[in-house]
């Protein structure tokens, strides 16, 4: 029987060949939010209540980064029995948002620098008896000539 593959957080990112983060844009003032929002616009100068789903830029620039030398507390689910340190990057997207996420498997702080271009990828966070759970991560880009970045 094939394992099911499910995003850890439904509606926050798309999967497939060109995955992307999914946000919300206010239909009144066009302010973009991530994660997706609803109800009312958070902009203090807007009274909008309508939103549309938007796909955010797949590439951005590292705004800041660090490594997680400790295992995060629950509800974090460790991929290994013994904690394996991983890198985290805050990435500024072309929309002006800064989004935090883990760095792709096989990359650490040694491969990161402020201003470096990274691209969104989807990787397995963990697997259990009910299937595989995926999450977005930031992968350093060697050649940034393919797409516009902020």
Helices and strands as residue ranges (DSSP letters): E 5-7, E 22-26, E 32-33, E 51-55, E 59-68, E 86-93, E 98-102, G 109-111, E 117-128, E 131-140
